[in-house]
Amino acid sequence: MLYVDIPSREEFLRLSDIRSDACISIYIETSPLRQKLETSKIQFGNFIKEALQQLVERGFDKRRLALLEEELYSVLKDESFWDLHARSLAVLATPETVRTFRLANDLPNRLDVSERFYLKPLLRALTFAHSAYILALSENKVRLIEFFSDAPAVDIEVAGMPTQLQEAMGDAASHDYNHGAVHDKVRLAQYTRKIDQALRPIFAGHDYPLILVSTESLASIYRSTNSLPNLTNETLFTNADHIGTAELVTRVRPMMDKYYQSQLDALKPLFESRAGERRVTQDLSDTARAATFGAIELLMINIESHAPGTVDDQGRVTFDATSQGNYGIVDEIAKRAMTTGARVIAVRSGDLPPGADVQAILRYPI
C-alpha cells in the first residue's frame, strides 16, 4: 500500500520562499515494497555525495557543509523512515533543516543544488488529490473505503448509512422478500437514496473522487439517486461482497488515472471559450506579468520543460541559460499564481499545445 505525505498548498508556498547558500533538492524513485528500497537508498547516498562534492568545488563553508551532510545522512540512516514509501521521494535540505515528502507520482531520479529549492515536481503531486474513496455497493453489503491517503486503505463508518437493503427497508424488507420483490426498483431507489444522503456530510468539505463498485443494474439505480459531484463516471462492475479491501483498491487504482485525464480533457472546451474572450495566453512573458499582478485564474504548466531565467518584481522576464540550478521562469510563475489564488495544474507536455511551457486563463481580457 502506498504511503503518501504531500505538502499542502501553504507548505509549498513556504518552501518556495526559502533562500539559502545551499538548497539541496533530491528526487528518488521508490517503491511501496520495502525489499525494493535498497536501490533507492543507494541512489540517495550517491546524490548526497554528488551534492556535497559540488559545494566543495564552489568553496562552500566547511562548517555549514558539515551541517548539511548531517541533515542528509540523518534521512539515509533512519531505518524506520524507510519502512513505508510510495512511488517517489522528495528530500529538500539546507544546512539548518531537512524536509521529506513521499509521493504517489512516478518521478525520475534528480538532484539540484541551488540557492532555492527545485519544487516543480511537487506541483504534480499537488495537482490531483491522491486520496479517493470506493463505494462498494450490493443489496447485501455497503462499504465506503478510503485509499491513497496517509495510511493504508480503511473501511469508513458512515453515520446513518444502511449496511444492506433489508436494513434500509425495515419491516417492509421482510414483507417484500417473502413475496419475492427484493429487486423492486422502487425499493432499491429508496435504499440508494438513503446511502446518498448519508454520504453527503462526508464529501461536503472536499472534492475527493468517489468510485462506484457494483453490479450493472444496481449501479444504474444508484446513479439515478446520486447527488454527489464527486462520483466518477466510470464504474467497476462486479459484486464486491467477497472482495477484500486491498484487492478492491488494486482493481480500482487504474481507474484513477483515467479519471485525472478526463479532468484535463474537460478543460479544453473552457480554454477554447476563454480564448474567444481574449482571456488565454501561452506567452511566457505575458503569463509572468499576469501572475505577478494576480490576473491568472487557471494556470497549466509543463512539468517536463525548463526555461532558465528570472522574473523581476514587475513581472518582466529575463532569459538566462547560465543561471545556477534548474529553478526557472515557469517555477516562479507557478509560485506567483498560487500566491494570488490561481488554480495551478502541472501536466505533461502532451496536455499542452505543441511547444508551450504554460497556458493560462486570465481573470480579464488582455
C-alpha positions as CSV (number, residue, x, y, z in Angstrom):
1,M,0.0,0.0,0.0
2,L,1.3,3.5,-0.9
3,Y,2.3,5.7,2.0
4,V,1.8,9.3,0.8
5,D,2.6,12.6,2.6
6,I,2.5,15.5,0.2
7,P,2.9,19.2,1.1
8,S,-0.2,21.4,1.4
9,R,-0.5,24.5,-0.8
10,E,0.6,26.6,2.2
11,E,3.7,24.4,2.8
12,F,4.6,24.6,-0.9
13,L,4.5,28.4,-0.8
14,R,6.6,28.5,2.3
15,L,9.2,26.2,0.7
16,S,9.2,28.3,-2.4
17,D,10.1,31.4,-0.3
18,I,13.2,29.7,1.2
19,R,16.6,31.1,0.2
20,S,19.9,29.7,1.4
21,D,23.5,29.4,0.4
22,A,22.7,25.7,-0.2
23,C,19.3,24.3,-1.1
24,I,19.5,20.6,-2.0
25,S,16.6,19.2,-3.9
26,I,16.7,15.4,-4.3
27,Y,14.0,13.3,-6.0
28,I,14.3,9.5,-5.9
29,E,12.3,6.7,-7.5
30,T,11.0,4.4,-4.7
31,S,8.6,1.5,-4.1
32,P,5.9,0.7,-1.6
33,L,7.7,-2.7,-1.3
34,R,10.3,-2.5,1.4
35,Q,12.5,-5.1,-0.2
36,K,12.9,-3.0,-3.3
37,L,14.1,0.1,-1.5
38,E,17.8,-0.8,-1.3
39,T,18.3,0.6,-4.8
40,S,16.6,3.8,-3.8
41,K,18.8,4.2,-0.7
42,I,22.0,3.6,-2.8
43,Q,20.9,6.3,-5.3
44,F,20.1,8.7,-2.5
45,G,23.5,8.1,-1.0
46,N,25.1,8.8,-4.4
47,F,23.2,12.0,-4.7
48,I,24.3,13.1,-1.2
49,K,28.0,12.6,-2.2
50,E,27.5,14.4,-5.5
51,A,25.7,17.4,-3.9
52,L,28.4,17.7,-1.2
53,Q,31.2,17.5,-3.9
54,Q,29.5,20.3,-5.9
55,L,29.6,22.5,-2.9
56,V,33.2,21.7,-2.1
57,E,34.1,22.7,-5.7
58,R,32.3,26.0,-5.1
59,G,34.4,26.7,-2.0
60,F,31.4,26.2,0.3
61,D,31.9,27.0,4.0
62,K,33.2,23.8,5.7
63,R,31.2,24.2,8.9
64,R,27.9,24.6,7.0
65,L,28.9,21.8,4.7
66,A,29.2,19.5,7.8
67,L,25.7,20.6,9.0
68,L,24.2,19.9,5.6
69,E,25.9,16.5,5.5
70,E,24.5,15.7,8.9
71,E,21.0,16.6,7.8
72,L,21.1,14.5,4.7
73,Y,22.6,11.4,6.3
74,S,20.1,11.6,9.1
75,V,17.5,10.6,6.5
76,L,19.6,7.9,4.8
77,K,20.4,6.2,8.1
78,D,16.9,6.4,9.6
79,E,15.8,2.7,9.2
80,S,12.3,3.4,10.5
81,F,11.9,6.1,7.8
82,W,12.4,3.6,5.1
83,D,9.7,1.2,6.3
84,L,6.9,3.0,4.4
85,H,7.2,4.5,1.0
86,A,5.2,5.4,-2.2
87,R,6.5,5.7,-5.8
88,S,8.8,8.7,-5.3
89,L,10.6,10.5,-2.5
90,A,11.5,14.2,-2.3
91,V,14.2,15.4,0.1
92,L,14.7,19.1,0.5
93,A,17.6,20.2,2.7
94,T,19.6,23.3,3.8
95,P,22.3,23.3,6.5
96,E,19.6,24.1,9.0
97,T,16.7,21.8,8.1
98,V,15.5,18.9,6.0
99,R,12.0,18.1,4.8
100,T,10.8,14.8,3.1
101,F,7.7,14.0,1.1
102,R,6.6,10.6,-0.1
103,L,4.7,10.9,-3.4
104,A,2.3,8.8,-5.4
105,N,3.7,10.1,-8.6
106,D,6.4,8.3,-10.7
107,L,9.2,10.9,-10.7
108,P,12.7,10.3,-12.2
109,N,15.8,10.5,-10.1
110,R,17.1,14.1,-9.9
111,L,19.5,16.2,-8.0
112,D,19.5,20.0,-7.9
113,V,21.9,22.3,-5.9
114,S,21.0,25.9,-5.9
115,E,20.0,28.9,-3.7
116,R,16.4,27.8,-3.6
117,F,14.5,24.5,-3.8
118,Y,13.5,22.9,-7.1
119,L,9.8,22.3,-6.5
120,K,8.2,21.8,-9.9
121,P,8.0,18.0,-9.4
122,L,5.9,18.6,-6.2
123,L,3.4,20.6,-8.2
124,R,2.4,17.4,-9.9
125,A,1.6,15.9,-6.5
126,L,-0.5,19.0,-5.6
127,T,-2.4,19.0,-9.0
128,F,-4.6,16.0,-8.2
129,A,-5.9,14.6,-5.0
130,H,-4.2,11.3,-4.0
131,S,-6.9,10.4,-1.7
132,A,-10.0,8.8,-3.1
133,Y,-13.0,6.7,-2.0
134,I,-14.6,3.5,-3.1
135,L,-18.3,2.8,-2.6
136,A,-18.7,-1.0,-2.8
137,L,-22.4,-1.5,-3.1
138,S,-24.7,-4.5,-3.3
139,E,-28.1,-5.5,-1.9
140,N,-26.4,-7.4,1.0
141,K,-23.5,-5.1,1.9
142,V,-22.4,-1.5,1.6
143,R,-18.8,-0.3,2.3
144,L,-17.1,3.1,2.0
145,I,-13.3,2.7,1.6
146,E,-10.7,5.4,1.7
147,F,-7.4,4.9,-0.2
148,F,-4.3,6.8,-1.4
149,S,-4.3,8.5,2.0
150,D,-1.6,8.9,4.6
151,A,-2.4,5.4,5.9
152,P,-3.3,2.0,4.5
153,A,-6.8,1.8,3.0
154,V,-9.5,1.6,5.6
155,D,-13.2,1.0,5.7
156,I,-15.0,4.1,6.9
157,E,-18.0,4.1,9.2
158,V,-20.7,6.4,7.9
159,A,-23.4,7.6,10.3
160,G,-26.9,6.8,9.2
161,M,-25.8,4.8,6.2
162,P,-27.6,1.4,5.8
163,T,-25.3,-1.6,5.6
164,Q,-27.7,-3.6,3.4
165,L,-31.0,-3.4,1.6
166,Q,-33.0,-5.2,4.3
167,E,-31.8,-2.7,6.9
168,A,-32.8,0.3,4.8
169,M,-36.3,-1.1,4.1
170,G,-37.0,-2.1,7.7
171,D,-40.2,-4.2,8.2
172,A,-41.1,-3.6,4.5
173,A,-37.9,-5.5,3.6
174,S,-39.1,-8.7,5.2
175,H,-42.6,-8.4,3.7
176,D,-41.2,-7.8,0.2
177,Y,-38.6,-10.5,0.5
178,N,-41.3,-13.0,1.4
179,H,-43.2,-12.1,-1.7
180,G,-40.2,-12.2,-3.9
181,A,-40.0,-8.4,-4.5
182,V,-36.5,-7.7,-3.3
183,H,-35.4,-6.4,-6.7
184,D,-38.3,-4.0,-7.0
185,K,-36.8,-0.8,-8.4
186,V,-38.7,1.5,-6.1
187,R,-37.3,-0.2,-3.0
188,L,-33.8,-0.2,-4.5
189,A,-34.1,3.5,-5.2
190,Q,-35.1,4.1,-1.6
191,Y,-32.1,2.1,-0.5
192,T,-29.6,4.0,-2.7
193,R,-31.2,7.4,-1.8
194,K,-30.5,6.7,1.9
195,I,-26.9,5.9,1.1
196,D,-26.5,9.1,-0.9
197,Q,-28.0,11.1,2.0
198,A,-25.6,9.5,4.5
199,L,-22.6,10.3,2.3
200,R,-23.3,14.0,1.8
201,P,-21.7,15.2,5.0
202,I,-18.5,13.1,4.2
203,F,-18.0,14.9,0.9
204,A,-19.3,18.3,1.8
205,G,-15.8,19.6,2.7
206,H,-13.7,18.2,-0.2
207,D,-13.8,17.0,-3.8
208,Y,-12.0,13.7,-3.5
209,P,-13.3,11.3,-6.2
210,L,-15.8,8.6,-5.3
211,I,-15.6,5.4,-7.4
212,L,-18.6,3.1,-7.5
213,V,-18.2,-0.7,-7.4
214,S,-21.4,-2.5,-8.0
215,T,-23.4,-4.7,-10.4
216,E,-24.7,-3.0,-13.6
217,S,-28.4,-2.9,-12.6
218,L,-27.8,-1.6,-9.1
219,A,-25.2,0.9,-10.3
220,S,-27.7,2.4,-12.7
221,I,-30.2,2.9,-9.9
222,Y,-27.6,4.4,-7.5
223,R,-26.6,6.9,-10.2
224,S,-30.2,7.9,-10.7
225,T,-30.4,8.9,-7.0
226,N,-26.9,10.2,-6.5
227,S,-26.4,13.9,-5.6
228,L,-22.6,13.9,-5.1
229,P,-20.5,15.7,-7.8
230,N,-17.5,13.6,-6.6
231,L,-18.9,10.4,-8.2
232,T,-16.7,9.4,-11.2
233,N,-18.3,8.4,-14.5
234,E,-16.6,5.0,-14.6
235,T,-17.9,2.1,-12.6
236,L,-16.2,-1.2,-11.7
237,F,-19.0,-3.6,-12.5
238,T,-18.8,-6.5,-10.0
239,N,-20.3,-7.8,-6.8
240,A,-17.7,-6.8,-4.1
241,D,-19.3,-8.7,-1.2
242,H,-16.4,-11.2,-1.1
243,I,-13.6,-9.0,-2.4
244,G,-11.2,-7.7,0.3
245,T,-10.3,-4.0,0.7
246,A,-6.7,-4.3,-0.6
247,E,-7.9,-6.2,-3.7
248,L,-10.6,-3.6,-4.4
249,V,-8.0,-0.8,-4.2
250,T,-5.7,-2.7,-6.6
251,R,-8.5,-3.1,-9.1
252,V,-9.8,0.5,-8.8
253,R,-6.4,2.3,-8.9
254,P,-6.1,2.2,-12.8
255,M,-9.4,4.0,-13.0
256,M,-7.9,6.9,-11.1
257,D,-5.5,7.7,-14.0
258,K,-8.4,7.7,-16.4
259,Y,-10.3,10.0,-14.1
260,Y,-7.5,12.5,-13.9
261,Q,-7.1,12.5,-17.6
262,S,-10.8,13.1,-18.0
263,Q,-10.5,16.2,-15.8
264,L,-7.8,17.6,-18.1
265,D,-9.8,16.8,-21.2
266,A,-12.8,18.7,-19.7
267,L,-10.7,21.8,-19.5
268,K,-10.2,22.0,-23.3
269,P,-13.6,23.5,-24.1
270,L,-13.1,26.1,-21.3
271,F,-9.8,27.2,-22.9
272,E,-11.5,27.4,-26.3
273,S,-14.3,29.5,-24.9
274,R,-12.0,31.9,-23.0
275,A,-9.7,32.2,-26.0
276,G,-12.7,33.8,-27.8
277,E,-12.9,36.3,-25.0
278,R,-9.1,37.1,-25.3
279,R,-8.5,35.6,-21.8
280,V,-6.0,32.9,-22.8
281,T,-2.2,33.2,-23.2
282,Q,0.7,30.8,-23.8
283,D,3.3,33.5,-23.9
284,L,5.8,33.2,-21.0
285,S,6.3,37.0,-20.7
286,D,2.6,37.8,-20.7
287,T,1.9,35.0,-18.2
288,A,4.7,36.2,-15.9
289,R,3.2,39.7,-15.8
290,A,-0.3,38.3,-15.3
291,A,0.9,36.1,-12.4
292,T,2.7,39.0,-10.8
293,F,-0.4,41.2,-10.7
294,G,-2.9,38.5,-9.8
295,A,-4.5,38.2,-13.2
296,I,-4.4,34.4,-13.6
297,E,-7.5,32.3,-12.9
298,L,-6.2,28.9,-14.1
299,L,-2.6,28.0,-15.0
300,M,-1.3,24.9,-16.6
301,I,2.5,24.4,-16.6
302,N,4.6,21.9,-18.4
303,I,6.4,19.8,-15.7
304,E,8.8,18.4,-18.3
305,S,10.1,21.8,-19.5
306,H,12.8,24.1,-18.2
307,A,13.0,27.8,-19.1
308,P,16.1,29.2,-17.3
309,G,15.9,32.8,-16.1
310,T,14.3,35.1,-13.7
311,V,11.2,37.2,-13.2
312,D,11.5,40.7,-11.5
313,D,9.1,42.4,-9.2
314,Q,7.2,43.9,-12.2
315,G,6.8,40.6,-13.9
316,R,9.5,41.2,-16.5
317,V,11.2,38.1,-17.7
318,T,15.0,37.7,-18.2
319,F,16.1,34.6,-20.0
320,D,19.4,33.3,-18.8
321,A,20.8,29.9,-19.9
322,T,23.7,30.3,-17.5
323,S,21.6,30.7,-14.3
324,Q,22.5,28.4,-11.5
325,G,20.5,25.3,-10.9
326,N,17.3,24.1,-12.5
327,Y,15.0,26.7,-11.0
328,G,13.5,28.8,-13.8
329,I,10.8,31.1,-15.1
330,V,8.0,28.6,-15.1
331,D,8.6,27.8,-11.4
332,E,8.4,31.5,-10.4
333,I,5.2,32.0,-12.5
334,A,3.6,29.0,-10.8
335,K,4.5,30.3,-7.3
336,R,3.2,33.8,-8.0
337,A,0.0,32.4,-9.5
338,M,-0.6,30.2,-6.5
339,T,0.1,33.1,-4.1
340,T,-2.7,35.1,-5.7
341,G,-5.3,32.3,-5.6
342,A,-5.0,30.8,-9.0
343,R,-5.6,27.1,-9.6
344,V,-2.3,25.6,-10.8
345,I,-2.1,22.3,-12.7
346,A,1.2,20.6,-13.5
347,V,0.9,18.5,-16.6
348,R,2.9,16.6,-19.2
349,S,3.9,18.2,-22.5
350,G,1.2,16.3,-24.4
351,D,-1.5,18.0,-22.3
352,L,-0.5,21.5,-23.6
353,P,-0.4,23.0,-27.1
354,P,2.7,22.0,-29.0
355,G,5.8,23.8,-27.8
356,A,4.0,25.5,-24.9
357,D,5.6,25.8,-21.4
358,V,2.5,27.4,-20.0
359,Q,-1.2,28.0,-20.8
360,A,-3.2,30.4,-18.7
361,I,-6.8,31.5,-18.4
362,L,-6.9,35.2,-17.2
363,R,-9.4,36.8,-14.9
364,Y,-10.0,39.6,-17.5
365,P,-9.2,40.1,-21.3
366,I,-5.7,41.2,-22.5
